[in-house]
Amino acid sequence: MNATALIAEDEPLLAAALQAELSRAWPGLRVLATVGHGAAAVEQALALKPQVLFLDIRMPGVSGLEAALQLAEEWPEAGPDAAPFPAIVFVTAYDQYAVQAFEAQAVDYLLKPVQSERLARTVQRVQQVLAQRNPADVAAPLEHTLTQLRALLAPAVAASPSEPLRVIQASVGQQIRLVPIDEVLVFEAADKYVRVLTASEELLIRTPLKDLTPQLDASLFWQIHRGTVVRATAIHSVSRDEAGKLSLRLRGRTESWPVSRLYAGQFKAM
Amino acid sequence: MTLHPESPLLRWLPADSRRGVTQRMGIVWAVALLIALFQWGSGHKNHSLDASLVYSYAISTAIWFLTDPGRIALHRLLGTKGPHYWALSLRMMAYLLAGVVVGYTLGTLVGDAYTGHSTWELLAISPWRFFGFWLSTLGISVGFLFSFYQRARNQDLQRQATEARLKLLETQLEPHMLFNTLANLRALIATDPPRAIRMLDRLNDYLRATLRASRTDGSTGSHTLADEFARLRDYLELMAVRMGPRLSYTLDLPEALQRHPVPPLLLQPLVENAIRHGLEPKLDGGRIDVRASADGTGQLLLEVIDTGVGMDATSAPQSGSGFGLSQVRERVASLPGGTGRVELSTRPGQGAAVRIHLPLNTTPQPAA
């Protein structure tokens, strides 16, 4: 079986060794490129559209898991660039991540040092996955990936405390401003802060968005992007552009917010 | 002759303190028997053997109960930190003294009820005898409390030392580092056997040094700067194979300082921090410079400088990252003389520099 692959591994000897082992275990596999960090993995995967992606988990900058998430976000599922989402194999030196990575839609994972027999089994599994794919259905692999990513992110949402947040306290100069949660329309991550938008004003708080979300009533506030949580009742409309990207408008605000693929599933006509 | 630690009578105590409580109860009861026999044997005319036993056991048990399980309960009630170590606060001292007084009174009442005598009448008849009893009770109680305190303290110190050693092992033998190194070795065996052998030798020396340092408490054993720099070279060479062109380093140890003694693996955590938190997150890596020098003021200066991502010095270090530095600070502070100090200077994007100032040892250490 012929296929194309991309290897993302920050240690040069290990990248070369994996490529050498792969050439023995899967002669029909063509390694398109080898990259040394997560950001390059996303960029090169988008440019080269490999069928298989070997992702080291611990890499400088963007980690392997984050790279998989970003890639699922930016992968073109429609238009001239459309291609099936690559089958991902995570590679890690320590299996603390293995289970998590496996659930995060990896087809398989490899433990370093990579052993020939184990690699042969992975190759078999990847070939199986690729063979089962329907070439006409470009969206299915990505949809599959998104489903699994949603499942991976779900446990964090389930652990919400009994008492939801009622008031936001933001420091403005020498003052602490109190804003009832009922007035908040949007929480938006911005660098080290979170922007809190109401119909008339904008405040900054230091609590990270990931600590804030569990304190919010999930039926009132919807996550629409990694960095954005909006009030569901304030949403005016959601629209899709030519590239298939979703964006959202709120009542009482003029800007539009991008909706990530991961959270697009909650917008369906009744 | 004591309670079993799992006894339902002790259910209300924290699980990790039950065994200690029953052990101390056993000791107290054994001594109570000796006191009763001594009292009886000293031929005090009012006391038969059974009366002596009742007084001795009632008083010792009451005092023990109030000062031992009672102390633990109070400890918990106040929410004081440190379950085993007795914080010698004024409040705790006052409580213990009150425990001895109340325990003595309760125990004496029980004894009086058994014999039908009144010890309080003794206060009127022969106050000196009464105060003699009372003082010996106080003395014995204080003796007990002090020795129990010492025991708890020693156990705690031992536990801390063990924990520190484990922590060192844990960071040095971090699985990610170990398995990646082995993976690199595996790759080299196929492509470059002579280099694989050199790498294996480095790994060997690194593991040996780590295990040795985890067995001694770090302050013993003669270890020179030359040894320390050799271990750093092992580690940096291992990392250089792994990181390839992303890591470059220099080690600068002047001839005159080679024999200077240092605590084993003092600089190691700093170099590891520089790699893990400085260079590893940086896409194109960087450089680490380790230098030893004698500054003009008779001090030894050890520097670990990296060109990594640096950090916000005001923000608390992330979990794990602070360990290396705080451990080095503790070790430097505990060195004889106590004049050493550790400085960290870093800014986001500007790398990090740790400088250790130690008193210069002018008497050259004999080679180990």
Interface residues (C-beta under 8 A of the other chain):
Chain A: D10 E11 P12 L13 L14 A16 A17 A20 G36 H37 A39 R58 P60 G61 A93 Y94 Q96 L111 K112 P113 V114
Chain B: P175 H176 L178 F179 N180 L182 A183 N184 L185 R186 A187 L188 A190 T191 V241 R242 M243 G244 P245 R246 E280 P281 K282 L283 G285
